[in-house]
Amino acid sequence: MDFQMYNDAERQQIQKIIEQKQMRDFLKFYTNLVERCFTDCINDFTSKALTSKEETCIGRCTDKFLKHNERVGQRFGELNQQLMQQQQQAQQSQPQQSS
């Protein structure tokens, strides 16, 4: 996004809003990860310490969750790139049609 049309104060305000949104998104992601892995992996509340089974489960859960999130991000990027290419092709073909 090009912010050249804004003055310095407006650019700083926009940057602050973007940073706040990124922090909220990260916290949502982290909270979702913790909740999901806790629900799936923690079964024994008789001890403060995690069992080896729980530790293994948490390791697998977080790894799977992170890999899934990465793949979704990659796929989103691929689809976004395809959409941009389609839009460029549509824009290029419009002047030819009107001639």
Disulfide bonds with the S-S distance in Angstrom:
Cys37-Cys61 2.02
Cys41-Cys57 2.04
